[in-house]
Amino acid sequence: MPRSMIKFGQVSENRKARFSYSVEDTIEAGIALTGAEIKSVRYGLVTIVDGFVQKRGTNLFLAGIEIQKLPTAARIVNFDERRPRQLLLHRAQINRMIGKLTEKGATIVPLKLYFNNRGKLKVLLG
């Protein structure tokens, strides 16, 4: 059985990111998730160590993170554990991040995954 449910606060942290990359700037973004995925995140069944941001058309997606299924979930609830998840940002922020992604050798990685004080899931990107 997973650990207790997290109402707000930090869910996951990518400690290796600050050592592997030089973080110039950070930005907070939302993530589009399904109900079963958000419940799994609340129980801490998420890994962001291999995550990175990729551009698809005019949107940004967080790829490489893994959200495991709850062992107690109904068998009907199926989702791809490693699917790219869309980042929820303002258009100006998306355009700025796309500009940074086009720089040679630039990568945007998730640093933290947490619930803010309103209960919304946020990811800190660097």
Secondary structure per residue as TSV (DSSP state, phi and psi in degrees):
chain	resnum	aa	ss	phi	psi
A	1	M	-	360.0	138.5
A	2	P	-	-67.7	165.7
A	3	R	-	-68.3	-178.2
A	4	S	-	-67.2	158.9
A	5	M	-	-72.9	140.6
A	6	I	-	-98.4	120.9
A	7	K	S	-84.7	-48.8
A	8	F	S	-151.2	157.9
A	9	G	E	115.5	-175.3
A	10	Q	E	-73.4	133.5
A	11	V	E	-100.5	-48.4
A	12	S	E	-148.3	149.5
A	13	E	E	-135.9	141.4
A	14	N	-	-101.4	88.5
A	15	R	H	-71.1	-29.0
A	16	K	H	-70.0	-22.8
A	17	A	H	-62.6	-40.7
A	18	R	H	-70.2	-23.4
A	19	F	H	-88.8	-34.4
A	20	S	H	-81.1	-27.9
A	21	Y	S	-127.2	154.6
A	22	S	-	-94.3	113.8
A	23	V	-	-86.0	113.8
A	24	E	-	-88.5	-39.7
A	25	D	-	-146.3	151.7
A	26	T	-	-124.8	153.6
A	27	I	E	-147.1	143.0
A	28	E	E	-96.7	133.5
A	29	A	E	-136.7	155.8
A	30	G	E	-91.5	167.6
A	31	I	E	-131.5	137.1
A	32	A	-	-85.4	113.6
A	33	L	-	-128.5	159.4
A	34	T	-	-86.5	171.6
A	35	G	H	-62.8	-40.9
A	36	A	H	-67.4	-35.7
A	37	E	H	-68.2	-42.3
A	38	I	H	-66.3	-33.9
A	39	K	H	-67.3	-40.2
A	40	S	H	-64.2	-38.8
A	41	V	H	-65.1	-40.1
A	42	R	H	-61.2	-28.6
A	43	Y	T	-89.6	3.7
A	44	G	T	80.5	20.4
A	45	L	-	-92.6	56.2
A	46	V	E	-138.2	144.0
A	47	T	E	-129.4	124.3
A	48	I	-	-114.2	7.6
A	49	V	T	-60.1	-39.7
A	50	D	T	-93.6	11.7
A	51	G	-	-75.2	152.3
A	52	F	E	-157.3	161.9
A	53	V	E	-99.4	135.2
A	54	Q	E	-129.1	153.0
A	55	K	E	-97.2	133.1
A	56	R	E	-133.5	105.2
A	57	G	T	67.7	-121.4
A	58	T	T	-106.5	11.7
A	59	N	E	-116.2	161.1
A	60	L	E	-112.8	140.1
A	61	F	E	-126.5	144.4
A	62	L	E	-95.3	110.8
A	63	A	E	-111.2	161.0
A	64	G	S	86.0	-6.4
A	65	I	-	-86.9	155.6
A	66	E	E	-125.1	123.1
A	67	I	E	-111.9	112.1
A	68	Q	-	-78.1	155.1
A	69	K	-	-78.4	146.9
A	70	L	-	-68.9	135.0
A	71	P	T	-67.5	-22.9
A	72	T	T	-92.6	-0.3
A	73	A	S	-71.6	155.5
A	74	A	-	-64.3	151.0
A	75	R	T	-67.5	-19.6
A	76	I	T	-69.8	-32.5
A	77	V	-	-76.2	101.1
A	78	N	-	-121.0	133.1
A	79	F	-	-144.8	152.8
A	80	D	-	-74.0	120.0
A	81	E	T	-67.3	-25.7
A	82	R	T	-116.5	21.2
A	83	R	-	-70.1	149.6
A	84	P	-	-68.0	136.4
A	85	R	E	-113.5	136.3
A	86	Q	E	-71.9	138.6
A	87	L	E	-88.6	139.6
A	88	L	E	-104.1	105.6
A	89	L	-	-138.7	164.5
A	90	H	-	-74.1	155.3
A	91	R	H	-58.2	-40.8
A	92	A	H	-63.4	-39.0
A	93	Q	H	-67.6	-39.4
A	94	I	H	-62.4	-46.2
A	95	N	H	-62.4	-39.0
A	96	R	H	-65.2	-41.3
A	97	M	H	-70.9	-35.8
A	98	I	H	-63.2	-39.1
A	99	G	H	-61.2	-39.6
A	100	K	H	-70.2	-34.4
A	101	L	H	-67.8	-28.4
A	102	T	H	-77.2	-14.9
A	103	E	S	-64.7	146.2
A	104	K	T	-67.8	127.8
A	105	G	T	79.0	7.5
A	106	A	-	-89.7	138.7
A	107	T	-	-137.9	141.7
A	108	I	-	-110.2	124.1
A	109	V	-	-125.4	152.8
A	110	P	E	-76.5	134.3
A	111	L	E	-99.5	-41.9
A	112	K	E	-143.9	152.0
A	113	L	E	-126.1	123.3
A	114	Y	E	-153.1	162.8
A	115	F	E	-99.6	129.1
A	116	N	-	-77.8	-178.7
A	117	N	T	-69.7	-10.9
A	118	R	T	-94.4	1.4
A	119	G	S	86.2	10.6
A	120	K	-	-90.5	138.6
A	121	L	E	-79.1	127.6
A	122	K	E	-128.1	154.2
A	123	V	E	-125.6	134.6
A	124	L	E	-95.8	117.8
A	125	L	E	-103.7	144.2
A	126	G	-	-134.6	360.0
